[in-house]
Amino acid sequence: MQQVISIPNKCNLPNKAHCLRKETSQPSTEKLDLDLWKSVMKSGGNSAAVTEAEETVEASPLGAMRELVEMWRQAGKLVPENMTKEELQTLEELSTKSSRKKYLKYLALKEGHKKARKKKQEKKKQERAEDAKGSGEDEEEEGSRMKNTFLLQFWQRSIDTLYSWRAAQAMQFGQSLVFDMSYDRYMTRREIENTVSQLMECEGWNRRALDPFHLHFCNLKVEAAYHKELIKRYSGAWDRLLVSVTDQPHQEVFPREKLVYLTADSPHVLKTFDHDKVYIVGAMVDKSIQTGLSLANAKRLNLATARLPLDEYLHWDSGAKNLTLDQVIRILLTIKDTGSWEKALRFVPSRKHEGFNQLQQSQHKHWGKAEARRDNSRTQGAFVRHQTFNPRMQQTRLKDSRSGETADKSKGKNWWEEED
């Protein structure tokens, strides 16, 4: 009877070592987890720490970006200490290494300025506290005690209520001013942030004006870059903002014949401000100076265009005639209230021009002299009328004349005595 001996391994006994070498030479399909390996090395081989590290490992692109930032920080590069989720997503979207370095440097500088401002505020607060202690008055008593002044003091909330009331009236009866929010696809993330900052300044200047505009944000798509940044910056005040917001284009909100698109590339000059028109300003911060973009948009929509009279009034030095959004709205508010381009164009930065043109300056001086003569004549006429029709003045003159006659009589001789 033959006994069959089964060998569990597929290889023969002489070739067993060769098979073992072949199995060990095959590459492992499992990936090495660096975070798990770091946690194992730190824990010293503790199995509980290993399982905890397996649960907390973040296998996501954002985690990889955090590791990249930490590595660059240890290498001595200029990177921020804290980054939000949105900033990490923006960093991930950048394709080149140089662009990521520039973005991290920008965030680091921005964080440094914020810390410096906070440190300065704390220093001023400490100085005020020391001054209050030195004078023997507490901060609470000093804040609650009214100062001795002849001017009427207003609380800040009362002034805010006044501004809000003016803005609410402008939304009902004021002239409309449109910001075209359809340029977010032409700008980078940083340019969008700068644009939103300028829009916030525009809303503030308009709110504090005596006769504010009714602001409209047209072409503002929900969940777009502009919309997200505005909600982030305004936070809870976005729903209470006295601004009309719509995703519709401006040519569907207003009659087309009333619309005038303000662009620096327009061949037409805005000589006079029309209170019946609806002016459109492109919400765009263009660092690369893409000329003709807003003009092409207006021509495509068949809208009237105009540009501010910068060449006609200012001796332009060099560079493109592009102004920031807050400068544009201050110019429009001034020309709307006063009707004078000389006063309105004072808000153009002096670094961009060499002053007003000589013709405009001479006209301005001539107009100033004419106004001065007119005011002089008005004051003289008013003074004459006041003298003519004021009975008290006539009584005073009569008394003065009588007193003069009595004085002459008392001091001098009689007329018949002078002849001798």
C-alpha positions, 0 to 999 in steps of 0.5 A: 500500500502506497502512502501519498505525502502531500506538500502544502506548498506549490513549490518543490522543496529545493525551490522553496527558497527561490519562491520565498525570494520571489514573494518578498520581491513583489511590491506591496500594494499598500501605501505608507501613511506618513501621518500614521507613521508619525503618530506611531513614532511619537507614541512609542508603539502604543497600540491605543495611540495607533488606533486613535491616529487611524481615526483622526487622519485626514486624507483630503487635499486640504490636509495636504495643503496644511502639511505643505504650509507647515513644511514651508514654515519650517523651511523659513518661508513667509507663510501665515500662522492660521489659514481658513478653509476658504484660503486653503481651497484657494491655495489648492486651486493655484496650479504653479508653485510660484503662485502659491508662494505669492498667495501665502506671502500675501496672507502672511503680510495681511495677517501681520498688518492685522496683528499690528493694528490689534497691538496698536489698539491695545496699546492705546487702550492701556494708555487711556487706562493709565491716564484715567488712573492718574487723574483719579477717574475710572473709565466708566465714570469718564464715559458716562459723564457729559463733557462741558461744551456748548455743542449738542452731542449726539450718540453714534446710534442716533447718527446711524439712524439718520443715515439709515433714514436717508438711505431708505428715502433714497430707495423710495425717491432717490436717483438710481446708480447701478453697479454691474457685478458681471465681471467676477470671471475676469478677475482673480481671487485677490482682485475680487476681494479688493473690489468688494472692499471698494464696494463697501466703501461706496456704500459707506460714502453713499450712506453718509451723503446728504442726497444719496443714490439708490444703489443697485447690485445687478447681475449678482448671481447667488453662490458666485464669487462676489456673493460669497465674498459680500456675505463673508464681509458683511456677515449678518448685516447683509440682509439689513443692507439698504441696497437693491440686489438682483441677479437680473441684468440692468437692461431688464430692470430699467428702461434702456433709453435711461441707461448710461454706462460709465467707462474710461474707454468711451469716446463720449464725454459726460459734460453735464450730470443728468438727474433723470439718467441711470448711470452704470459703473462696472464693479471691477478692479483690473490690475492687468488693465484690460482696456475696452472690456466694459465698453465692449459689454456696453456696445454688446447691450446697445447702451449709451456710454460716457466717460468722466471729463478728466482730459478736459479739466485735468492735466493728466500725467501718465497712465490709464485713466482708471479710478477706484469705485469709491473715487467714482461714487464720490465724484458722482455725489459731488457733481450731483449736489453742486454741479461743478466739475472743479469740486467733483474732480478734487477726489481724483488722486493728485499723484495721477495728474499735475493739476487743472488745465489753465483754461479751466483755472482761468474760467474758474477764477473768472467765475469766482470773481463774478460770484464774489462781485455778485455776492458783494452787490447782494450784501450792499443792496441788502445793507441799503435796503436795511438802512432804508426800511429800518425805522430804528436806524432812522431814529438813531440817525436823528438822535445822532444829528440832534446830539451833534447840533447841541454839541456844536452849540455848546462848544462853538459861538453863536453866528452873530458873535462870529461876525464881530 
